[in-house]
Amino acid sequence: MNTLPLRHAAQALYYWERRQEALANNLANAETDGFKGMRVFARLVEGALLAPEAATDFRQGALTPTGQPLDLAIEGDGFFVVQTARGERLSRGGSLRLDEAGRLVDAAGRPLLGERGPIVVPPGVVEVDRDGVVRVDGTEVGRLRIERLPEGAEPVRDEGTLFVPPAERIRVPEGERRVRQGFIERSNVNPLDSLVEMITVQRNYAAIERSIRVLDGVLERISNDIGRLS
């Protein structure tokens, strides 16, 4: 008995399910600063879908002025480096504050790393230039670590807006950095586009699901007929 059509339909169903999961996560983070959306795709080979793959959409999110001196955004390529309990992570989230020790930390309290470790900011007027040099009342107190991904690299996602850095670490040299003080990078997810895509995905998922039920019924009848004939 040829069950190949049923297997192909099951593969297609899994693909559309993964698409739904990615879109749901994108929509849930449409208002998360620094979030990068995810795309799911699958290659078609000889009429069959291969296992779905995921890729991050690294397009720039909108830069929104906040007027807050501790809000930072990277325009173009690069990531901030933060310290977590699991090690260093890459992030585009730049909604920063000072913790009780005066360290520059992100919204979740993770220290933002400079060239010499966490950056401690004493009281005073804070200025951050485009190269990521942090000054207080004109005195340098630290230099942000800004790293980029190797060409074609797909980093592993961690919680929220974080990524696990690849084995090859590339620091963006000063002069090529574009840090914007008083700005926040918004999520690059377009909620309206994602909702429209979600509707299309759900319809395709439902159509494949119906096809599987029909195919399953046909195969069951064929099996029963063969059983009676034997």
Secondary structure, DSSP 8 states (H G I E B T S, - for coil): ---HHHHHHHHHHHHHHHHHHHHHHHHHTTTSTT---EEEE--EETTEE---EEEE------EEE---TTBEEE-SS-EEEEEETTEEEEE---B-EE-TT-BEE-TTS-BBEETTEE-B--SS-EEE-TT-EEEETTEEEEEB-EEE--TT---EE-STT-EE--SS-EE--TTS--EEETEEE-----HHHHHHHHHHHHHHHHHHHHHHHHHHHHHHHHHHHHHHH-
